[in-house]
Each structure stands twice: as C-alpha cells, then as structure tokens.
Amino acid sequence: MTSLAAASDAGTSASRRTRFPILVPILVVLILLGVAWYISAVQLDSVTARMLEPSNVLRRAGEHAWIVFASTVLGVLFALPMGILLSRRWAKYLRTPLLAIGSAAQALPSIGIIVLLALLVGTGTNTAIVAILLFSLLPLLRNTLVAIVSCPPSITKAAAGMGVSGMQILMRVELPLGVPVILAGWRTMLVLNVGTAALATLIGAGGLGSLIDSGMQLGRMDVVIIG
C-alpha cells in the first residue's frame, strides 16, 4: 500500500505542475517549423535529401502516430476496466501478484519485449502495437487502482448511507475524484508509447525510428536529429 500511496501523491503533484499547458503545443509547433526551415534552407547531399523528402518524413510520422494512437487507445480500453476490477473488494488478493507481474514486465527492456514478440508471432505494425501496449500498460492500470482505493471512506460511506448503489458510487464519486491521478497515469503511458514507438522500425513497423536507424547507418546526423 506504500507504493500505491506514493503513486497517488506523484499523480497529484504531477497534475499540479501543469501550470502553462499552452506552452507545450507552442513549443512543438516551433520545433516543427524549425525542422521544415532546415530541410528547405540547408544544402543537402542527394542521399540526405532523398531521406528527408517531405513525403517520406510525413509517411514515417504517420506510421509513428498510428502506432502511438493504437497502443494508447488499446491501453486505455484494457487498463481502465482492469484497474476498476482490481479495486473491488473481491479482487483484493489479486492486486499484489498482478501488479508484481506488471512491474516485472515494465522492468524488461522495451526492445527485448518487441523483439521477443516478433520472434513469437511475426513482425509488422500489429506486433509493435501489442509489444508497446504490454510495456506501457502498468502506469495507467496502477493509477486507476490507486485513484479508486484512495477515495476517502467517509465519502463512500456517506454516499452508501444515502442509498446510492455501488455502481453509482463508482461512477459518481470514486472515478470523478480520481480523475487527476488517472490522467497522470495516462500521460505517463503516452510518453512511454511515443518514445518506445521509435523502436518499432526494428521489426519492420516503420515510424520515425526508421529515419534514426537509416541516419545512424549512413552517418547522417542531421537525419538522426530530425528523426
């Protein structure tokens, strides 16, 4: 329970630190504009110019975005219900072993999970999505569980005393109060997905990692930086 409380405190503090949310999209736009200016203004050799063609960069970015989007949506669809189920009293004794399994999976190198799954079921985009999902699932699952079990008992008892059913307490009390912690877990999962998706190129799934890999092999550091 100590780790659950620590995760709850971390989620709450993380939500409070986001004071200027508009700065993040502005910074992203400025970076993208800088990359576009660099590609158009700097003299590039034929190999680098071919690798940094707008159509190629956009295609790789689209592949990367799809991998991140699919793994994140699947993670939400799985982690939220699982976290809710584990928060129920009848699942009390399942929490520790399942969270231990999740922690062990996240402790493994992400590249190892991707390659191992590719060896078992084959390469491709779908394999990369599943592997990234397995690697990044724990933060949202754990934070969902923390958000619900950390709800003050006095509030839930008061709601029950007013004749509110268990499902209504979950939907109208526990989940709304736990939104900041749940969102903190979702953000962590999203960050993990964005970073790990670059490794999808190792099993033929494309993405921006393809630019990084090609740039490293050919010694084109500008391609690596843009990727």
Backbone as CSV, one residue per row, in Angstrom:
resi,resn,N_x,N_y,N_z,CA_x,CA_y,CA_z,C_x,C_y,C_z
1,MET,0.817,-1.208,0.000,0.000,0.000,0.000,0.848,1.254,0.000
2,THR,2.120,1.112,0.466,3.003,2.278,0.448,3.265,2.741,-0.971
3,SER,3.496,1.779,-1.880,3.740,2.149,-3.268,2.508,2.774,-3.898
4,LEU,1.308,2.285,-3.498,0.083,2.877,-4.028,-0.069,4.315,-3.572
5,ALA,0.240,4.570,-2.303,0.142,5.939,-1.795,1.152,6.843,-2.477
6,ALA,2.356,6.318,-2.707,3.386,7.112,-3.378,2.965,7.452,-4.794
7,ALA,2.361,6.473,-5.484,1.893,6.736,-6.839,0.786,7.774,-6.844
8,SER,-0.083,7.711,-5.826,-1.158,8.701,-5.728,-0.600,10.099,-5.530
9,ASP,0.387,10.226,-4.617,0.996,11.532,-4.380,1.696,12.042,-5.628
10,ALA,2.365,11.130,-6.341,3.073,11.533,-7.551,2.103,12.013,-8.609
11,GLY,0.962,11.297,-8.753,-0.022,11.716,-9.738,-0.612,13.066,-9.418
12,THR,-0.905,13.304,-8.140,-1.475,14.588,-7.737,-0.495,15.723,-7.964
13,SER,0.767,15.516,-7.570,1.768,16.567,-7.747,2.035,16.830,-9.210
14,ALA,1.987,15.764,-10.039,2.217,15.949,-11.469,1.116,16.795,-12.090
15,SER,-0.122,16.572,-11.641,-1.223,17.358,-12.187,-1.126,18.821,-11.781
16,ARG,-0.562,19.076,-10.617,-0.441,20.460,-10.161,0.690,21.200,-10.863
17,ARG,1.655,20.455,-11.397,2.793,21.117,-12.026,2.443,21.684,-13.385
18,THR,1.340,21.242,-14.014,0.984,21.700,-15.348,0.293,23.050,-15.250
19,ARG,1.079,24.106,-15.112,0.515,25.442,-14.942,0.326,26.164,-16.271
20,PHE,1.170,25.846,-17.250,1.112,26.542,-18.523,0.969,25.519,-19.648
21,PRO,-0.201,24.878,-19.771,-0.356,23.822,-20.771,-0.217,24.314,-22.197
22,ILE,-0.469,25.615,-22.457,-0.396,26.135,-23.810,1.034,26.189,-24.316
23,LEU,2.020,26.199,-23.413,3.415,26.289,-23.834,3.871,25.047,-24.576
24,VAL,3.326,23.891,-24.233,3.762,22.643,-24.865,3.408,22.611,-26.352
25,PRO,2.147,22.835,-26.758,1.861,22.836,-28.198,2.589,23.939,-28.948
26,ILE,2.783,25.105,-28.314,3.533,26.176,-28.971,4.963,25.731,-29.237
27,LEU,5.578,25.089,-28.251,6.946,24.603,-28.414,7.031,23.550,-29.512
28,VAL,6.046,22.658,-29.575,6.033,21.627,-30.618,5.925,22.254,-31.998
29,VAL,5.042,23.248,-32.143,4.881,23.925,-33.431,6.173,24.622,-33.840
30,LEU,6.834,25.282,-32.897,8.091,25.962,-33.205,9.162,24.969,-33.652
31,ILE,9.216,23.823,-32.999,10.194,22.800,-33.392,9.907,22.294,-34.806
32,LEU,8.628,22.043,-35.107,8.267,21.571,-36.443,8.583,22.614,-37.507
33,LEU,8.325,23.879,-37.197,8.668,24.948,-38.143,10.173,25.030,-38.349
34,GLY,10.934,24.856,-37.273,12.386,24.860,-37.397,12.890,23.716,-38.254
35,VAL,12.301,22.543,-38.098,12.693,21.392,-38.922,12.368,21.650,-40.388
36,ALA,11.166,22.192,-40.655,10.783,22.493,-42.032,11.721,23.523,-42.653
37,TRP,12.091,24.539,-41.879,13.027,25.547,-42.393,14.387,24.931,-42.683
38,TYR,14.852,24.061,-41.821,16.163,23.434,-42.012,16.188,22.603,-43.293
39,ILE,15.122,21.824,-43.513,15.091,20.972,-44.700,15.069,21.800,-45.975
40,SER,14.354,22.930,-45.951,14.209,23.745,-47.157,15.374,24.692,-47.386
41,ALA,16.079,25.093,-46.339,17.098,26.135,-46.470,18.516,25.597,-46.591
42,VAL,18.804,24.456,-46.005,20.174,23.947,-45.973,20.444,23.095,-47.203
43,GLN,21.654,23.236,-47.753,22.065,22.416,-48.881,22.349,20.996,-48.405
44,LEU,21.613,20.038,-48.942,21.754,18.644,-48.546,22.280,17.825,-49.712
45,ASP,23.085,16.808,-49.398,23.529,15.913,-50.468,22.353,15.063,-50.932
46,SER,22.561,14.339,-52.028,21.451,13.615,-52.652,20.859,12.548,-51.732
47,VAL,21.719,11.855,-50.979,21.228,10.798,-50.095,20.377,11.389,-48.976
48,THR,20.897,12.443,-48.338,20.159,13.072,-47.245,18.867,13.701,-47.741
49,ALA,18.932,14.350,-48.912,17.729,14.978,-49.464,16.657,13.941,-49.759
50,ARG,17.077,12.773,-50.241,16.111,11.717,-50.524,15.476,11.190,-49.237
51,MET,16.282,11.074,-48.192,15.763,10.580,-46.916,14.833,11.587,-46.249
52,LEU,15.096,12.885,-46.504,14.310,13.932,-45.852,13.262,14.542,-46.771
53,GLU,12.894,13.834,-47.816,11.795,14.304,-48.653,10.530,14.451,-47.800
54,PRO,9.787,15.528,-47.996,8.581,15.728,-47.173,7.639,14.532,-47.183
55,SER,7.483,13.896,-48.346,6.577,12.746,-48.416,7.071,11.599,-47.541
56,ASN,8.393,11.380,-47.521,8.954,10.300,-46.707,8.830,10.615,-45.217
57,VAL,9.147,11.866,-44.853,9.059,12.257,-43.441,7.618,12.178,-42.950
58,LEU,6.678,12.666,-43.769,5.268,12.623,-43.373,4.765,11.183,-43.270
59,ARG,5.231,10.329,-44.175,4.807,8.926,-44.115,5.305,8.268,-42.840
60,ARG,6.571,8.521,-42.505,7.120,7.946,-41.276,6.436,8.529,-40.038
61,ALA,6.146,9.822,-40.084,5.448,10.441,-38.950,4.042,9.866,-38.793
62,GLY,3.374,9.611,-39.925,2.050,8.999,-39.864,2.089,7.598,-39.284
63,GLU,3.098,6.812,-39.672,3.254,5.469,-39.104,3.495,5.537,-37.598
64,HIS,4.347,6.473,-37.203,4.651,6.644,-35.782,3.398,7.046,-35.009
65,ALA,2.648,7.996,-35.571,1.435,8.466,-34.894,0.406,7.344,-34.765
66,TRP,0.291,6.502,-35.795,-0.679,5.408,-35.725,-0.296,4.391,-34.651
67,ILE,0.981,4.054,-34.565,1.432,3.104,-33.544,1.145,3.656,-32.148
68,VAL,1.454,4.941,-31.947,1.214,5.561,-30.638,-0.279,5.619,-30.338
69,PHE,-1.063,6.031,-31.321,-2.512,6.155,-31.118,-3.143,4.801,-30.799
70,ALA,-2.820,3.787,-31.595,-3.433,2.469,-31.402,-3.041,1.859,-30.063
71,SER,-1.761,1.936,-29.713,-1.319,1.348,-28.444,-1.906,2.099,-27.253
72,THR,-2.076,3.413,-27.387,-2.648,4.198,-26.289,-4.134,3.905,-26.110
73,VAL,-4.875,3.856,-27.210,-6.311,3.563,-27.124,-6.544,2.167,-26.555
74,LEU,-5.794,1.186,-27.047,-5.940,-0.175,-26.520,-5.557,-0.235,-25.043
75,GLY,-4.534,0.534,-24.672,-4.131,0.571,-23.269,-5.219,1.127,-22.375
76,VAL,-5.873,2.195,-22.838,-6.971,2.778,-22.058,-8.136,1.790,-21.949
77,LEU,-8.464,1.134,-23.064,-9.583,0.193,-23.062,-9.324,-1.013,-22.165
78,PHE,-8.066,-1.357,-21.965,-7.743,-2.505,-21.116,-7.448,-2.088,-19.680
79,ALA,-6.639,-1.044,-19.500,-6.154,-0.692,-18.160,-7.256,-0.118,-17.278
80,LEU,-8.127,0.719,-17.836,-9.188,1.311,-17.013,-10.136,0.256,-16.433
81,PRO,-10.710,-0.627,-17.262,-11.577,-1.663,-16.671,-10.826,-2.586,-15.712
82,MET,-9.581,-2.939,-16.054,-8.819,-3.820,-15.175,-8.528,-3.142,-13.837
83,GLY,-8.185,-1.851,-13.878,-7.953,-1.119,-12.639,-9.204,-1.030,-11.783
84,ILE,-10.353,-0.848,-12.438,-11.621,-0.793,-11.701,-11.930,-2.144,-11.065
85,LEU,-11.715,-3.219,-11.816,-11.980,-4.553,-11.274,-11.073,-4.864,-10.084
86,LEU,-9.798,-4.491,-10.197,-8.868,-4.765,-9.101,-9.168,-3.926,-7.864
87,SER,-9.908,-2.844,-8.033,-10.238,-2.001,-6.879,-11.388,-2.571,-6.047
88,ARG,-12.084,-3.555,-6.588,-13.203,-4.139,-5.859,-12.693,-5.023,-4.714
89,ARG,-13.505,-5.169,-3.701,-13.093,-5.919,-2.512,-12.787,-7.378,-2.822
90,TRP,-13.573,-7.979,-3.713,-13.368,-9.389,-4.018,-12.045,-9.641,-4.739
91,ALA,-11.441,-8.575,-5.320,-10.170,-8.725,-6.035,-8.979,-8.281,-5.195
92,LYS,-9.197,-8.094,-3.906,-8.145,-7.572,-3.029,-6.881,-8.416,-3.080
93,TYR,-7.038,-9.734,-3.089,-5.871,-10.615,-3.037,-5.222,-10.820,-4.408
94,LEU,-5.836,-10.285,-5.455,-5.246,-10.373,-6.790,-4.360,-9.178,-7.109
95,ARG,-4.486,-8.103,-6.334,-3.771,-6.870,-6.660,-2.263,-7.062,-6.639
96,THR,-1.756,-7.581,-5.529,-0.302,-7.685,-5.379,0.337,-8.548,-6.457
97,PRO,-0.154,-9.773,-6.731,0.501,-10.575,-7.772,0.391,-9.972,-9.164
98,LEU,-0.771,-9.390,-9.500,-0.924,-8.809,-10.831,-0.062,-7.565,-11.009
99,LEU,0.011,-6.718,-9.985,0.884,-5.548,-10.069,2.345,-5.960,-10.115
100,ALA,2.690,-7.053,-9.433,4.068,-7.549,-9.485,4.417,-8.021,-10.892
101,ILE,3.473,-8.706,-11.536,3.701,-9.145,-12.916,3.857,-7.938,-13.836
102,GLY,2.999,-6.926,-13.649,3.108,-5.717,-14.461,4.415,-4.987,-14.245
103,SER,4.867,-4.912,-13.005,6.142,-4.256,-12.708,7.302,-5.014,-13.336
104,ALA,7.232,-6.345,-13.298,8.289,-7.150,-13.909,8.328,-6.943,-15.420
105,ALA,7.149,-6.847,-16.041,7.101,-6.621,-17.486,7.681,-5.262,-17.853
106,GLN,7.382,-4.238,-17.038,7.901,-2.907,-17.336,9.390,-2.807,-17.049
107,ALA,9.897,-3.660,-16.165,11.325,-3.641,-15.867,12.151,-4.228,-17.001
108,LEU,11.529,-5.028,-17.868,12.245,-5.602,-19.002,12.567,-4.508,-20.014
109,PRO,13.672,-4.636,-20.744,13.976,-3.656,-21.796,12.887,-3.668,-22.862
110,SER,12.458,-2.491,-23.266,11.386,-2.413,-24.258,11.782,-3.079,-25.566
111,ILE,13.041,-2.929,-25.952,13.493,-3.552,-27.198,13.427,-5.069,-27.092
112,GLY,13.662,-5.604,-25.892,13.578,-7.044,-25.696,12.162,-7.556,-25.876
113,ILE,11.174,-6.814,-25.346,9.776,-7.220,-25.498,9.368,-7.193,-26.968
114,ILE,9.784,-6.150,-27.682,9.422,-6.023,-29.095,10.016,-7.161,-29.914
115,VAL,11.306,-7.424,-29.723,11.972,-8.476,-30.498,11.431,-9.853,-30.120
116,LEU,11.212,-10.096,-28.835,10.698,-11.394,-28.399,9.314,-11.665,-28.980
117,LEU,8.456,-10.658,-28.953,7.114,-10.842,-29.511,7.175,-11.049,-31.023
118,ALA,8.115,-10.365,-31.679,8.278,-10.551,-33.124,8.717,-11.976,-33.447
119,LEU,9.573,-12.543,-32.608,10.005,-13.930,-32.815,8.857,-14.914,-32.614
120,LEU,7.930,-14.565,-31.726,6.834,-15.478,-31.404,5.692,-15.403,-32.409
121,VAL,5.321,-14.190,-32.828,4.127,-14.032,-33.675,4.418,-13.381,-35.017
122,GLY,5.655,-12.967,-35.259,5.982,-12.342,-36.528,6.163,-10.836,-36.412
123,THR,6.710,-10.251,-37.463,6.998,-8.820,-37.469,5.801,-8.036,-38.005
124,GLY,5.932,-6.709,-37.961,4.887,-5.860,-38.510,4.337,-4.868,-37.507
125,THR,3.441,-4.031,-37.986,2.882,-2.958,-37.169,2.055,-3.487,-36.005
126,ASN,1.237,-4.491,-36.258,0.385,-5.019,-35.186,1.210,-5.591,-34.036
127,THR,2.292,-6.271,-34.381,3.169,-6.807,-33.336,3.771,-5.680,-32.513
128,ALA,4.197,-4.614,-33.185,4.775,-3.470,-32.473,3.753,-2.829,-31.542
129,ILE,2.520,-2.701,-31.999,1.474,-2.098,-31.169,1.241,-2.920,-29.907
130,VAL,1.151,-4.237,-30.056,0.919,-5.103,-28.896,2.099,-5.055,-27.935
131,ALA,3.319,-5.077,-28.476,4.506,-5.046,-27.616,4.587,-3.742,-26.828
132,ILE,4.327,-2.623,-27.490,4.362,-1.326,-26.811,3.248,-1.237,-25.777
133,LEU,2.093,-1.800,-26.099,0.983,-1.842,-25.146,1.382,-2.591,-23.879
134,LEU,2.007,-3.743,-24.028,2.420,-4.532,-22.864,3.440,-3.784,-22.016
135,PHE,4.318,-3.029,-22.680,5.373,-2.329,-21.956,4.848,-1.135,-21.175
136,SER,3.830,-0.461,-21.707,3.395,0.816,-21.118,2.086,0.722,-20.349
137,LEU,1.577,-0.477,-20.156,0.251,-0.634,-19.560,0.208,-0.300,-18.071
138,LEU,1.291,-0.584,-17.358,1.276,-0.518,-15.899,0.914,0.855,-15.328
139,PRO,1.468,1.977,-15.818,1.166,3.271,-15.175,-0.322,3.587,-15.087
140,LEU,-1.056,3.367,-16.182,-2.487,3.672,-16.152,-3.241,2.669,-15.293
141,LEU,-2.874,1.398,-15.364,-3.520,0.379,-14.538,-3.330,0.678,-13.055
142,ARG,-2.099,0.974,-12.672,-1.799,1.234,-11.263,-2.469,2.515,-10.781
143,ASN,-2.423,3.567,-11.599,-3.021,4.829,-11.175,-4.541,4.751,-11.095
144,THR,-5.154,3.962,-11.974,-6.601,3.768,-11.870,-6.956,3.083,-10.559
145,LEU,-6.192,2.052,-10.222,-6.405,1.358,-8.955,-6.189,2.294,-7.772
146,VAL,-5.100,3.060,-7.817,-4.785,3.998,-6.736,-5.887,5.042,-6.588
147,ALA,-6.364,5.566,-7.708,-7.374,6.623,-7.667,-8.646,6.155,-6.974
148,ILE,-9.006,4.903,-7.181,-10.262,4.405,-6.611,-10.097,3.998,-5.151
149,VAL,-9.036,3.234,-4.844,-8.878,2.753,-3.460,-8.480,3.883,-2.517
150,SER,-7.981,5.003,-3.060,-7.592,6.125,-2.210,-8.741,7.079,-1.924
151,CYS,-9.897,6.799,-2.482,-11.056,7.654,-2.209,-11.390,7.593,-0.717
152,PRO,-11.559,8.733,-0.048,-11.828,8.731,1.399,-13.035,7.872,1.762
153,PRO,-12.877,6.943,2.708,-14.004,6.075,3.101,-15.205,6.859,3.614
154,SER,-14.952,8.014,4.223,-16.079,8.797,4.749,-17.020,9.231,3.629
155,ILE,-16.452,9.523,2.453,-17.288,9.955,1.333,-18.110,8.793,0.797
156,THR,-17.455,7.642,0.607,-18.184,6.491,0.074,-19.237,5.991,1.064
157,LYS,-18.912,6.040,2.364,-19.891,5.611,3.369,-21.083,6.565,3.414
158,ALA,-20.808,7.849,3.253,-21.906,8.819,3.236,-22.814,8.590,2.035
159,ALA,-22.194,8.298,0.885,-22.996,8.025,-0.308,-23.819,6.755,-0.136
160,ALA,-23.191,5.717,0.449,-23.926,4.468,0.682,-25.067,4.680,1.666
161,GLY,-24.847,5.536,2.667,-25.896,5.819,3.637,-27.080,6.539,3.035
162,MET,-26.865,7.214,1.912,-27.955,7.908,1.226,-28.685,6.988,0.248
163,GLY,-28.280,5.713,0.238,-28.960,4.756,-0.629,-28.385,4.652,-2.023
164,VAL,-27.185,5.194,-2.231,-26.548,5.123,-3.546,-25.959,3.728,-3.739
165,SER,-26.161,3.147,-4.907,-25.658,1.803,-5.178,-24.147,1.817,-5.380
166,GLY,-23.555,0.623,-5.363,-22.109,0.518,-5.543,-21.650,1.040,-6.888
167,MET,-22.401,0.746,-7.952,-22.038,1.230,-9.279,-22.142,2.749,-9.353
168,GLN,-23.162,3.313,-8.732,-23.304,4.767,-8.729,-22.193,5.436,-7.930
169,ILE,-21.771,4.806,-6.833,-20.643,5.344,-6.064,-19.388,5.355,-6.921
170,LEU,-19.183,4.278,-7.685,-18.013,4.203,-8.560,-18.055,5.289,-9.626
171,MET,-19.198,5.435,-10.298,-19.292,6.340,-11.436,-19.411,7.804,-11.025
172,ARG,-20.057,8.079,-9.877,-20.328,9.463,-9.499,-19.413,9.998,-8.402
173,VAL,-18.714,9.103,-7.712,-17.873,9.549,-6.593,-16.411,9.179,-6.815
174,GLU,-16.135,7.881,-6.897,-14.743,7.422,-6.910,-14.003,7.831,-8.185
175,LEU,-14.591,7.576,-9.342,-13.911,7.925,-10.587,-13.752,9.436,-10.775
176,PRO,-14.798,10.252,-10.544,-14.584,11.701,-10.674,-13.502,12.244,-9.743
177,LEU,-13.457,11.756,-8.499,-12.421,12.216,-7.577,-11.036,11.734,-7.997
178,GLY,-10.978,10.621,-8.703,-9.681,10.065,-9.094,-9.179,10.506,-10.448
179,VAL,-9.900,11.398,-11.122,-9.508,11.823,-12.470,-8.074,12.360,-12.538
180,PRO,-7.625,13.247,-11.621,-6.239,13.742,-11.726,-5.192,12.630,-11.685
181,VAL,-5.381,11.650,-10.817,-4.422,10.549,-10.716,-4.482,9.673,-11.962
182,ILE,-5.690,9.413,-12.463,-5.837,8.600,-13.668,-5.197,9.292,-14.864
183,LEU,-5.396,10.601,-14.989,-4.794,11.343,-16.097,-3.273,11.346,-16.007
184,ALA,-2.741,11.379,-14.795,-1.283,11.308,-14.634,-0.754,9.974,-15.157
185,GLY,-1.464,8.883,-14.878,-1.069,7.585,-15.409,-1.186,7.524,-16.917
186,TRP,-2.235,8.147,-17.465,-2.401,8.185,-18.918,-1.270,8.963,-19.583
187,ARG,-0.874,10.072,-18.996,0.225,10.852,-19.564,1.527,10.055,-19.551
188,THR,1.776,9.352,-18.455,2.983,8.530,-18.385,2.964,7.452,-19.463
189,MET,1.816,6.799,-19.640,1.693,5.777,-20.675,1.912,6.366,-22.062
190,LEU,1.372,7.554,-22.308,1.523,8.195,-23.612,2.984,8.523,-23.897
191,VAL,3.688,9.041,-22.892,5.110,9.356,-23.070,5.904,8.092,-23.382
192,LEU,5.625,7.013,-22.665,6.303,5.741,-22.930,6.014,5.252,-24.346
193,ASN,4.777,5.392,-24.792,4.413,4.939,-26.134,5.128,5.739,-27.213
194,VAL,5.191,7.053,-27.041,5.848,7.903,-28.037,7.325,7.539,-28.164
195,GLY,7.992,7.347,-27.030,9.412,7.013,-27.077,9.677,5.609,-27.571
196,THR,8.887,4.647,-27.115,9.123,3.251,-27.482,8.750,2.979,-28.932
197,ALA,7.831,3.752,-29.495,7.416,3.537,-30.883,8.573,3.710,-31.860
198,ALA,9.609,4.437,-31.460,10.772,4.590,-32.339,11.477,3.260,-32.573
199,LEU,11.307,2.311,-31.648,11.939,1.000,-31.795,11.153,0.078,-32.712
200,ALA,9.963,0.493,-33.123,9.136,-0.357,-33.979,9.792,-0.635,-35.320
201,THR,10.686,0.243,-35.743,11.360,0.029,-37.025,12.213,-1.229,-37.034
202,LEU,12.617,-1.698,-35.861,13.464,-2.892,-35.783,12.733,-4.150,-36.235
203,ILE,11.402,-4.125,-36.220,10.639,-5.292,-36.666,9.779,-4.940,-37.882
204,GLY,10.226,-3.942,-38.634,9.574,-3.608,-39.886,8.266,-2.869,-39.773
205,ALA,8.066,-2.151,-38.663,6.809,-1.421,-38.473,6.914,0.041,-38.872
206,GLY,8.076,0.497,-39.301,8.231,1.880,-39.733,8.287,2.853,-38.573
207,GLY,7.775,4.046,-38.819,7.818,5.086,-37.798,9.039,5.974,-37.947
208,LEU,9.116,6.975,-37.090,10.250,7.902,-37.137,11.559,7.215,-36.784
209,GLY,11.484,6.073,-36.127,12.697,5.320,-35.845,13.418,4.889,-37.104
210,SER,12.693,4.784,-38.227,13.328,4.423,-39.496,14.314,5.495,-39.934
211,LEU,13.933,6.765,-39.736,14.860,7.848,-40.066,16.092,7.794,-39.176
212,ILE,15.878,7.551,-37.893,17.005,7.485,-36.962,17.928,6.338,-37.325
213,ASP,17.356,5.178,-37.608,18.158,3.999,-37.939,18.934,4.208,-39.233
214,SER,18.265,4.734,-40.261,18.942,4.975,-41.537,20.034,6.023,-41.391
215,GLY,19.747,7.078,-40.641,20.753,8.112,-40.432,21.974,7.599,-39.696
216,MET,21.767,6.733,-38.708,22.894,6.160,-37.977,23.737,5.266,-38.874
217,GLN,23.097,4.464,-39.699,23.831,3.547,-40.563,24.635,4.279,-41.631
218,LEU,24.094,5.396,-42.120,24.758,6.136,-43.191,25.570,7.317,-42.677
219,GLY,25.614,7.506,-41.376,26.393,8.603,-40.822,25.812,9.967,-41.108
220,ARG,24.497,10.071,-41.223,23.835,11.355,-41.478,23.191,11.825,-40.173
221,MET,23.942,12.604,-39.394,23.454,13.017,-38.086,22.278,13.983,-38.183
222,ASP,22.196,14.748,-39.282,21.048,15.645,-39.432,19.756,14.847,-39.592
223,VAL,19.837,13.708,-40.266,18.663,12.842,-40.389,18.295,12.248,-39.031
224,VAL,19.305,11.866,-38.259,19.066,11.319,-36.921,18.371,12.351,-36.044
225,ILE,18.854,13.588,-36.078,18.280,14.643,-35.241,16.836,14.925,-35.638
226,ILE,16.563,14.999,-36.934,15.199,15.257,-37.389,14.284,14.093,-37.038
227,GLY,14.796,12.860,-37.168,14.001,11.685,-36.796,13.675,11.678,-35.329
